[in-house]
Amino acid sequence: MKPLIFSIITAIIWFIFPLFASGQSIRPSENSENEVLLYPNPVNENKFKIQSENLIISVEVLNVIGNSVYKFENTKNSKDDIAVILPDCEKGMYLIKITFVDQKVLIRKLLIK
């Protein structure tokens, strides 16, 4: 019985705490005007795409200590999918900082295998 309770508590900590720490909501967002699709995630070949119905003006990839490893400026002002090809990056977790034309910023996690 104790291992089951421990497993449940551990699962709650690993699932719920990162949501609060990252500023994400447990409920679906009521204001989804700047939602994005980041795929594939996890990434195997340092290539991924970002899709949004809103105009993205910049994409920055940061490592876990906050150093920028890639930056893209959307000079075409196009709503097309943004294809990102990263330089040789080590395996691990990265943060994707997406800035929209209205200056709102989203941060998403990306895992490179």
C-alpha positions as a Markdown table, in Angstrom:
| # | Residue | x | y | z |
|---|---|---|---|---|
| 1 | Met | 0.0 | 0.0 | 0.0 |
| 2 | Lys | 2.8 | 2.5 | 0.9 |
| 3 | Pro | 4.6 | 2.0 | -2.5 |
| 4 | Leu | 1.3 | 2.8 | -4.3 |
| 5 | Ile | 0.8 | 6.0 | -2.3 |
| 6 | Phe | 4.4 | 7.0 | -2.9 |
| 7 | Ser | 4.0 | 6.4 | -6.6 |
| 8 | Ile | 0.8 | 8.5 | -6.8 |
| 9 | Ile | 2.4 | 11.4 | -4.8 |
| 10 | Thr | 5.5 | 11.2 | -7.0 |
| 11 | Ala | 3.4 | 11.3 | -10.2 |
| 12 | Ile | 1.5 | 14.3 | -8.9 |
| 13 | Ile | 4.7 | 16.1 | -8.1 |
| 14 | Trp | 6.2 | 15.4 | -11.5 |
| 15 | Phe | 3.1 | 16.3 | -13.4 |
| 16 | Ile | 1.5 | 19.2 | -11.5 |
| 17 | Phe | 4.6 | 21.1 | -10.2 |
| 18 | Pro | 6.2 | 21.7 | -13.6 |
| 19 | Leu | 2.9 | 23.1 | -14.9 |
| 20 | Phe | 2.9 | 25.8 | -12.1 |
| 21 | Ala | 6.6 | 26.4 | -12.4 |
| 22 | Ser | 6.4 | 27.0 | -16.1 |
| 23 | Gly | 3.4 | 29.3 | -15.8 |
| 24 | Gln | 1.1 | 27.0 | -17.8 |
| 25 | Ser | -2.4 | 26.4 | -16.7 |
| 26 | Ile | -3.9 | 23.0 | -15.9 |
| 27 | Arg | -7.2 | 24.1 | -17.6 |
| 28 | Pro | -7.2 | 24.7 | -21.4 |
| 29 | Ser | -6.5 | 28.3 | -22.1 |
| 30 | Glu | -9.6 | 30.4 | -22.6 |
| 31 | Asn | -7.5 | 32.9 | -24.5 |
| 32 | Ser | -5.8 | 30.8 | -27.2 |
| 33 | Glu | -5.1 | 33.7 | -29.7 |
| 34 | Asn | -1.4 | 33.0 | -29.6 |
| 35 | Glu | -1.3 | 29.2 | -29.6 |
| 36 | Val | 1.4 | 27.4 | -31.4 |
| 37 | Leu | 2.2 | 23.9 | -32.6 |
| 38 | Leu | 5.8 | 22.9 | -32.2 |
| 39 | Tyr | 6.6 | 19.6 | -33.9 |
| 40 | Pro | 8.1 | 17.1 | -33.8 |
| 41 | Asn | 8.9 | 17.1 | -30.1 |
| 42 | Pro | 11.1 | 15.4 | -29.1 |
| 43 | Val | 13.5 | 16.2 | -32.0 |
| 44 | Asn | 15.9 | 13.6 | -33.4 |
| 45 | Glu | 17.7 | 15.5 | -36.2 |
| 46 | Asn | 17.9 | 19.1 | -34.9 |
| 47 | Lys | 15.0 | 20.1 | -37.1 |
| 48 | Phe | 11.5 | 21.2 | -36.1 |
| 49 | Lys | 8.7 | 23.4 | -37.2 |
| 50 | Ile | 6.5 | 26.0 | -35.5 |
| 51 | Gln | 3.0 | 26.7 | -36.7 |
| 52 | Ser | 0.7 | 29.5 | -35.6 |
| 53 | Glu | -2.3 | 31.3 | -37.0 |
| 54 | Asn | -0.8 | 34.5 | -35.7 |
| 55 | Leu | 2.2 | 36.3 | -37.1 |
| 56 | Ile | 5.4 | 35.2 | -35.3 |
| 57 | Ile | 8.1 | 37.9 | -35.6 |
| 58 | Ser | 11.0 | 36.0 | -33.9 |
| 59 | Val | 12.0 | 32.6 | -32.5 |
| 60 | Glu | 14.9 | 32.1 | -30.1 |
| 61 | Val | 16.2 | 28.8 | -28.9 |
| 62 | Leu | 17.8 | 28.9 | -25.4 |
| 63 | Asn | 19.7 | 26.2 | -23.6 |
| 64 | Val | 18.7 | 25.4 | -20.0 |
| 65 | Ile | 21.1 | 28.0 | -18.6 |
| 66 | Gly | 19.6 | 30.7 | -20.7 |
| 67 | Asn | 22.3 | 31.1 | -23.5 |
| 68 | Ser | 20.9 | 31.7 | -26.9 |
| 69 | Val | 21.9 | 28.9 | -29.4 |
| 70 | Tyr | 19.7 | 30.1 | -32.3 |
| 71 | Lys | 17.7 | 33.2 | -33.3 |
| 72 | Phe | 15.3 | 33.7 | -36.2 |
| 73 | Glu | 13.7 | 37.0 | -37.3 |
| 74 | Asn | 10.7 | 36.7 | -39.6 |
| 75 | Thr | 11.5 | 39.5 | -42.0 |
| 76 | Lys | 9.0 | 38.3 | -44.6 |
| 77 | Asn | 6.0 | 38.9 | -42.2 |
| 78 | Ser | 4.6 | 35.6 | -43.3 |
| 79 | Lys | 2.3 | 33.3 | -41.4 |
| 80 | Asp | 3.8 | 30.3 | -43.0 |
| 81 | Asp | 5.2 | 27.5 | -40.8 |
| 82 | Ile | 8.7 | 28.3 | -39.6 |
| 83 | Ala | 11.2 | 25.6 | -40.2 |
| 84 | Val | 14.1 | 25.7 | -37.7 |
| 85 | Ile | 17.4 | 23.9 | -38.3 |
| 86 | Leu | 19.5 | 24.1 | -35.3 |
| 87 | Pro | 23.3 | 24.1 | -35.3 |
| 88 | Asp | 24.9 | 21.1 | -33.7 |
| 89 | Cys | 23.2 | 21.0 | -30.3 |
| 90 | Glu | 23.8 | 18.6 | -27.5 |
| 91 | Lys | 21.0 | 16.3 | -26.5 |
| 92 | Gly | 18.8 | 17.7 | -23.8 |
| 93 | Met | 16.1 | 20.2 | -22.9 |
| 94 | Tyr | 15.8 | 23.6 | -24.6 |
| 95 | Leu | 13.4 | 26.5 | -24.3 |
| 96 | Ile | 11.8 | 28.0 | -27.4 |
| 97 | Lys | 11.0 | 31.7 | -27.0 |
| 98 | Ile | 8.3 | 32.8 | -29.6 |
| 99 | Thr | 7.5 | 36.5 | -30.0 |
| 100 | Phe | 4.4 | 37.6 | -31.8 |
| 101 | Val | 3.7 | 40.8 | -33.7 |
| 102 | Asp | 1.6 | 42.0 | -30.7 |
| 103 | Gln | 4.8 | 41.6 | -28.6 |
| 104 | Lys | 3.3 | 38.7 | -26.6 |
| 105 | Val | 5.9 | 36.0 | -25.8 |
| 106 | Leu | 5.4 | 32.3 | -25.4 |
| 107 | Ile | 8.0 | 29.9 | -24.0 |
| 108 | Arg | 7.8 | 26.2 | -25.0 |
| 109 | Lys | 10.0 | 23.3 | -24.0 |
| 110 | Leu | 11.8 | 21.2 | -26.7 |
| 111 | Leu | 13.7 | 18.0 | -26.2 |
| 112 | Ile | 16.5 | 17.0 | -28.4 |
| 113 | Lys | 17.3 | 13.3 | -28.4 |
